Amino acid sequence: MLDQIALLKQDQKHLLHPLHHPDAHKAPLIIESGNGIWLRTLDGKEYIDGLAGLWNVLIGHGNTELADSAREQIAQLAYCSNYVGTTNLPAIELATKLAGFAYPNLNTTFFACGGAEANESAFKTVRYYWKRKGKPDKIKVIALQDAYHGATLAAMSATGITPYWPMFEPRVPNFLHIPAPYPYRFKGDVKAGETIGQAAASALEEAIVREGPDKVGAFIAEPVQGGGGVIVPPDDYFPRVREVCDEYEVLLIADEVITGFGRTGDWFALRHWGVQPDIISFGKGITSGYQPLAGIQISDDINEVILCAPPNEPWMHAYTYSGHPTCCAVALKNLEILEREDLIERATQMGQRLLTGLQTLMEFSCVGDVRGLGLMCAVEFVTDRETKAPAGIGDKVRGACLTNGLLTRTKGDILMLAPPLIISETEVDKIVEIVRKGISSVHS
Ligand SMILES: Cc1ncc(COP(=O)(O)O)c(C=O)c1O
């Protein structure tokens, strides 16, 4: 029998966790196993994994097919370098599978381990592309307020959730932020006759003009902002963004690290609006989190620029674990399962059920907004629907949900829900009931 108190002490003494502060880590759950949408702690309690790990465990926990694929690949060839001059079978097969899979114009993949590494790769590729095109000053990257793009220095500088910044500043220069297409709380100017989607896209155009189109290399956005609070853009936003990017020769990077591989009810989320990006970053769901794998896909145009470079101008970017055979083998099996089980359609259906269920929570006056796309939903709390003043109860509701067996995360007053795509109808209903109970125990 493991001594839980001793383990906690060891953890607190020896482990630095993401977003660390000791106050937030006084009584962490020690998760011992997972099965489907359920997590089990060392002391035998069961919790619904309401955020599918960190949005990534699409096929749920405990899938032995993925375990077998990892074991077989490790026995065959666990690792080899993917630097120019060597390659491996799973990496070739996966890159071939991904060619044109997300968007028809993206046929070339570079693999990384995590989303931040993927975004770093995207930013460097933007610089490379414009340098090779004879426009070396196009280095600015415009991003959205409340965006999350990762925590390495450049990714953090692109991230628009400001608490990530202060203790690590100065940020990398040449990243700037514009208002998010956040229908419930749009922070930009809306001119007469403009929709919020148009106004948010105008904010991009204005920023490009202000900074100088010859200085702006790319615009990066999550199709649905995840960590920022599940911000679903209006339908007219991304089509107009694409037009603006084309007009000013600015590359469009879609950060599909959360939205990629089905979470929103389409394989990739910009497809909801018929928009093709120039680069996507992906991660998380490609392996359902069973192995760390991420990457970028680049347009044929960008790829051509890399392919026709002179020998002294190679795309000198690299990671030891790029194209890791075991991670790629697991990704291939994970994609096979997503396709075979039709989990993208399931995300649409269960997402609709979850959203409809959560909308019934509008019966509480402290619920200001309920939103979502596919299996990516949020409930936002306010003190008053008119003023939309924050209620300051997000953490309390999250705590009450935890007590009742639902583990999830909040951003301030926004409770976020994104369970595994394999979730059943009754499990969706259970989530709604636990959130209802959580709100009623906090709401006076
Ligand atoms: C949209 C998005 N991009 C990038 C990242 C960074 O990914 P990672 O934590 O794997 O570096 C995340 C992580 O949550 C994310 O949500």
The ligand as a Gaussian input file, in Angstrom:
#p B3LYP/6-31G(d) Opt

LIG

0 1
 C       -3.958000      26.531000     -28.596000
 C       -2.700000      26.056000     -27.928000
 N       -1.531000      26.261000     -28.531000
 C       -0.384000      25.860000     -27.997000
 C       -0.357000      25.222000     -26.785000
 C        0.934000      24.811000     -26.179000
 O        1.060000      23.453000     -26.200000
 P        2.121000      22.723000     -25.250000
 O        1.654000      22.909000     -23.850000
 O        2.053000      21.304000     -25.738000
 O        3.435000      23.363000     -25.506000
 C       -1.557000      24.970000     -26.113000
 C       -1.576000      24.281000     -24.809000
 O       -2.559000      24.219000     -24.120000
 C       -2.763000      25.427000     -26.692000
 O       -3.917000      25.267000     -26.062000

